[in-house]
Amino acid sequence: MSSLLEAESGSERWVHASTHLVAQGKIKLKPVTAADRHSMPHYEVAEDVDPLALLLAEREEDER
């Protein structure tokens, strides 16, 4: 399975990781439509960066 993960791009890893967290109930999403996509955040992630680690680091910096 590691070869499958190595073949994924950064954005594919992000989708996989976030989908897994949603499925576990760790991330709650409100219902959205295709019209809402323009207001959703989009992250460009380099292929050598772990997108989940990037998200978690950003959350640690958030003072809310």
Buried (B, 14 or more C-beta within 10 A) or exposed (E): EEEEEEEEEBBBBBEBBBEEBEEEEEEEEEEEEEEEEEEEEEEEBEEEBBBBEBBEEEEEEEEE
